[in-house]
Amino acid sequence: MIPATVCAVAALLALVGLGALMHQMLLVPPLAASAALIFGAPALPLSQPRSVVGGQLLSAATGFVVLAVAGSSTVAAAVAGGLALGVMMVARTPHSPAAATAVIVVLTEPAASAFLPLLALAAVILVVVGMVAGLNKVTPSYPSYWW
């Protein structure tokens, strides 16, 4: 329990630093939930790299599509969160924290050219920290599978 907590804190502190550098602190809440899955339940399908990275990116893309079609509102954000779930299910990349990423996109209207690469990097950082922790036997082996 304690090693997983320490790894999650370390990974999230790295993301806070990255977010501060890029002025995108709102990425931290959905990625904190992603970290909880990676370090707290590393064997779950929702925790696997395909779902973490793919789910986050597909949900963000869904958010940008909804933003372009419906604009920024709480109603559009709710629609984006729900549609993100459907997109992840179709793509076989289920990752529940990513639905919040779609909501954040609609509510904050970030520039896709900055947001998407940062999100991809942040998700990959979480996966890499999870892998390193698993390889060093600090936490259970991660990932259980890649694809």
C-alpha positions in Angstrom: 0.0 0.0 0.0 2.7 2.5 0.9 4.9 1.9 -2.1 1.9 2.4 -4.5 1.1 5.6 -2.7 4.7 6.9 -2.9 4.8 6.0 -6.6 1.5 7.7 -7.3 2.6 10.9 -5.4 5.9 10.9 -7.3 4.2 10.5 -10.7 1.6 13.2 -9.9 4.3 15.6 -8.7 6.0 15.1 -12.1 2.8 15.9 -13.8 2.2 19.0 -11.6 5.6 20.2 -12.7 4.9 19.5 -16.3 1.4 21.1 -16.0 2.9 24.3 -14.4 5.5 24.5 -17.1 2.9 24.3 -19.8 0.1 26.3 -17.9 -2.3 23.3 -18.0 -2.9 22.4 -14.4 -6.4 21.1 -15.1 -4.9 18.0 -16.5 -4.0 16.8 -13.0 -7.4 15.8 -11.7 -8.3 13.2 -14.4 -4.7 12.0 -14.4 -4.7 11.6 -10.6 -7.6 9.2 -11.1 -5.5 7.4 -13.8 -2.6 7.1 -11.4 -4.9 5.6 -8.8 -5.8 2.9 -11.3 -2.2 2.3 -12.4 -0.7 2.1 -8.9 -3.7 0.8 -6.9 -5.2 -1.7 -9.4 -2.5 -2.4 -12.0 -4.0 -5.6 -13.3 -7.4 -4.1 -14.2 -8.1 -3.6 -17.9 -8.8 0.1 -17.2 -5.2 0.4 -16.0 -3.4 -0.9 -19.0 -1.3 1.4 -21.2 -3.7 1.0 -24.2 -6.6 2.2 -22.1 -4.7 4.9 -20.2 -3.1 6.6 -23.2 -5.7 5.7 -25.8 -8.6 6.5 -23.5 -7.2 9.9 -22.5 -6.4 10.9 -26.1 -9.7 9.7 -27.6 -11.7 11.4 -24.8 -9.8 14.6 -25.4 -10.5 14.4 -29.1 -14.2 13.8 -28.3 -14.2 16.9 -26.2 -12.7 18.9 -29.0 -15.3 17.7 -31.5 -18.1 18.5 -29.0 -16.6 21.9 -28.4 -16.4 22.6 -32.1 -20.0 21.6 -32.6 -21.8 22.8 -29.5 -19.4 25.3 -27.9 -18.5 25.6 -24.3 -21.2 25.0 -21.7 -22.0 22.6 -18.9 -24.5 20.8 -21.1 -21.9 20.3 -23.9 -19.4 19.2 -21.2 -21.9 16.6 -20.0 -22.5 15.4 -23.5 -18.7 15.2 -24.1 -18.2 13.1 -21.0 -20.9 10.7 -22.1 -19.8 10.5 -25.7 -16.2 9.9 -24.5 -17.4 6.7 -22.8 -19.0 5.5 -26.0 -15.9 6.3 -28.1 -13.6 4.5 -25.6 -15.9 1.4 -25.7 -15.9 1.3 -29.5 -12.1 1.6 -29.5 -11.7 -0.9 -26.7 -9.8 1.6 -24.6 -11.9 1.8 -21.5 -10.5 4.3 -19.0 -13.1 6.0 -16.8 -10.9 8.9 -15.7 -10.6 10.0 -19.3 -14.3 11.0 -19.4 -13.3 13.9 -17.2 -10.7 14.9 -19.7 -13.4 15.4 -22.3 -15.4 17.5 -19.8 -12.3 19.7 -19.1 -11.7 20.3 -22.8 -15.2 21.6 -23.3 -15.2 23.7 -20.2 -11.7 25.2 -20.6 -11.4 25.4 -24.4 -7.6 24.8 -24.5 -5.7 24.9 -27.8 -5.7 21.4 -29.2 -2.1 21.9 -30.5 -0.8 22.3 -27.0 -3.2 20.2 -25.0 -3.1 16.9 -27.0 0.7 16.5 -27.0 0.9 17.5 -23.3 -1.9 15.0 -22.4 -0.1 12.2 -24.4 3.2 13.0 -22.6 1.5 13.0 -19.2 -0.3 9.7 -19.8 3.0 8.1 -21.0 4.8 9.4 -17.9 2.2 7.7 -15.7 2.6 4.4 -17.7 6.4 4.6 -17.5 6.5 5.3 -13.8 4.1 2.4 -13.3 6.4 0.1 -15.4 9.5 1.2 -13.5 7.8 0.7 -10.2 6.7 -2.8 -11.3 10.1 -3.7 -12.7 11.8 -2.7 -9.4 9.2 -4.8 -7.5 8.1 -1.7 -5.6 4.5 -2.3 -6.8 2.9 -5.3 -8.6 4.1 -6.0 -12.1 2.7 -3.5 -14.6 1.4 -3.6 -17.3 -0.4 -6.9 -17.4 -0.6 -6.6 -21.2 0.0 -4.0 -23.8 -2.7 -4.6 -26.4 
